[in-house]
């Protein structure tokens, strides 16, 4: 550009850069905090929705019968034990139901 900045102009620009960098750091910290909050709210909402799922309303004995049908006649690839293991990994309720369903064992 051909124009040479004076010492005072350079000083003003350095101050602006410093202010901009500080504002950037503050916004990045705030963004990180907001992203953490968003992640928590998404997980909370997902959990609340899962409580309303139709399968969650089934009594344990009916759920156990469904598990038995899946393990006996399931079309998924793998062994009966693999299907039982998969069911037990879904959630603690399914693990407890599977463990307390004698026909699976």
Order of alpha helices (4+ residues) and beta strands (2+ residues): alpha-alpha-alpha-alpha
